[in-house]
Amino acid sequence: MRGGLVFCCCFISFYIIIIVRQGGKPLTWDVTVVSTLADSYLHSTSHFAGSAVETASNRKETKYSSLPPDFVFQPVAIETLGPLNASALNFLSEVGRRLTSLSGDSRETSFLLQRLSMLLQRFNSALIMDSFCFSDEDPDL
């Protein structure tokens, strides 16, 4: 499996450490969630779907450009309304294919994307709840 992803899991107390290698190099990723409706992205997102995630992905690649060549870097950017950057979708699809090869269940990619969707929905609900002003003086709120 020299050219593919290799997983090694270690359980240490309550943490799971997953060491992923791609092409013999450690794979490093950074996950970013960007707001589709933020003022800084609104102009581009109103014209092109997924433009906020591609912009965020490019920023992450620039940020990690000084990483040693011993590492492979994979940016994962997700918009609050759902789109993933193209390279992240390819990456997650490959992870799903590898999970399928380990488990034998052809639905692994779907399960992985569903888990991400649920996390995004929880994140969005937290953002919505944060936007409300609650007062101890008004019993109706």
C-alpha positions as CSV (number, residue, x, y, z in Angstrom):
1,M,0.0,0.0,0.0
2,R,2.8,2.4,-0.7
3,G,0.7,4.9,-2.7
4,G,-2.5,4.7,-0.5
5,L,-3.5,5.7,2.9
6,V,-2.3,3.6,5.9
7,F,-4.1,3.8,9.2
8,C,-2.6,3.0,12.6
9,C,-4.8,3.5,15.7
10,C,-3.5,3.7,19.2
11,F,-5.8,4.0,22.3
12,I,-4.4,6.1,25.1
13,S,-6.8,6.6,28.0
14,F,-9.8,8.5,26.5
15,Y,-8.0,9.6,23.3
16,I,-7.7,7.8,20.0
17,I,-4.6,8.8,18.0
18,I,-4.9,8.0,14.4
19,I,-1.6,8.0,12.4
20,V,-2.3,8.2,8.7
21,R,0.4,7.9,6.1
22,Q,0.0,8.6,2.4
23,G,2.8,7.5,0.0
24,G,5.0,6.7,3.0
25,K,4.7,10.2,4.5
26,P,2.7,11.3,7.5
27,L,-0.6,12.9,6.5
28,T,-1.5,16.2,8.2
29,W,-4.8,17.9,7.9
30,D,-6.5,21.0,9.2
31,V,-10.3,21.3,9.4
32,T,-11.9,24.7,9.0
33,V,-15.7,25.6,9.0
34,V,-16.5,28.8,7.3
35,S,-19.7,30.7,7.4
36,T,-21.3,30.9,3.9
37,L,-23.2,34.0,4.9
38,A,-20.3,35.9,6.5
39,D,-19.7,39.4,5.1
40,S,-16.2,38.5,4.0
41,Y,-17.6,35.6,1.8
42,L,-21.0,36.8,0.8
43,H,-20.1,38.4,-2.4
44,S,-18.3,35.3,-3.8
45,T,-20.8,32.8,-2.3
46,S,-23.7,34.6,-3.9
47,H,-22.1,34.0,-7.3
48,F,-20.4,30.7,-7.0
49,A,-21.4,27.8,-4.8
50,G,-18.5,26.5,-2.7
51,S,-16.3,29.6,-3.2
52,A,-15.9,30.2,0.5
53,V,-14.5,26.7,1.1
54,E,-12.0,27.0,-1.8
55,T,-10.8,30.4,-0.4
56,A,-10.4,28.9,3.1
57,S,-8.6,25.9,1.6
58,N,-6.2,28.1,-0.3
59,R,-5.5,30.1,2.9
60,K,-4.7,26.8,4.8
61,E,-2.4,25.7,2.1
62,T,-0.6,29.0,2.3
63,K,-0.4,28.8,6.1
64,Y,1.1,25.3,6.0
65,S,3.4,25.8,2.9
66,S,6.4,25.8,5.2
67,L,5.7,22.3,6.4
68,P,8.7,20.0,5.8
69,P,8.4,17.9,2.6
70,D,8.3,14.8,4.8
71,F,4.6,15.6,5.4
72,V,1.5,15.6,3.1
73,F,-0.9,18.4,4.0
74,Q,-4.7,18.1,3.3
75,P,-6.9,21.1,4.0
76,V,-10.5,20.2,4.9
77,A,-12.9,23.2,4.6
78,I,-16.6,23.0,5.1
79,E,-19.2,25.7,4.6
80,T,-21.9,26.1,7.2
81,L,-24.5,25.4,4.5
82,G,-22.8,22.2,3.5
83,P,-20.2,22.3,0.6
84,L,-16.7,20.8,1.1
85,N,-13.6,21.9,-0.8
86,A,-12.9,19.6,-3.8
87,S,-9.7,18.1,-2.5
88,A,-11.4,17.4,0.9
89,L,-14.2,15.6,-0.8
90,N,-11.6,13.5,-2.8
91,F,-9.7,12.8,0.5
92,L,-12.8,11.8,2.4
93,S,-14.0,9.6,-0.4
94,E,-10.6,7.8,-0.3
95,V,-10.9,7.4,3.5
96,G,-14.3,5.9,2.9
97,R,-13.0,3.5,0.3
98,R,-10.2,2.5,2.7
99,L,-12.7,2.0,5.5
100,T,-14.8,-0.1,3.1
101,S,-11.8,-2.3,2.3
102,L,-11.3,-2.9,6.0
103,S,-14.9,-3.4,7.1
104,G,-16.4,-4.9,3.9
105,D,-19.4,-2.5,4.2
106,S,-19.8,-0.5,0.9
107,R,-21.7,2.3,2.8
108,E,-18.7,3.5,4.8
109,T,-18.2,6.7,2.6
110,S,-21.9,7.5,3.1
111,F,-21.6,6.9,6.9
112,L,-18.5,9.2,7.1
113,L,-20.2,12.0,5.1
114,Q,-23.4,11.6,7.2
115,R,-21.3,11.9,10.4
116,L,-19.8,15.1,9.1
117,S,-23.2,16.4,8.1
118,M,-24.5,15.8,11.7
119,L,-21.5,17.5,13.2
120,L,-22.2,20.5,10.9
121,Q,-25.9,20.6,11.9
122,R,-24.9,20.6,15.6
123,F,-22.4,23.4,14.9
124,N,-25.1,25.4,13.1
125,S,-27.5,25.0,15.9
126,A,-24.9,26.2,18.4
127,L,-24.4,29.3,16.2
128,I,-28.1,29.9,16.0
129,M,-28.5,29.6,19.8
130,D,-25.6,31.9,20.3
131,S,-27.3,34.6,18.2
132,F,-30.3,34.9,20.6
133,C,-30.3,37.3,23.5
134,F,-31.6,35.7,26.7
135,S,-32.7,37.7,29.6
136,D,-33.3,36.6,33.2
137,E,-35.9,39.4,33.5
138,D,-38.2,38.1,30.8
139,P,-39.8,34.7,31.8
140,D,-41.1,34.1,28.2
141,L,-37.6,33.6,26.9
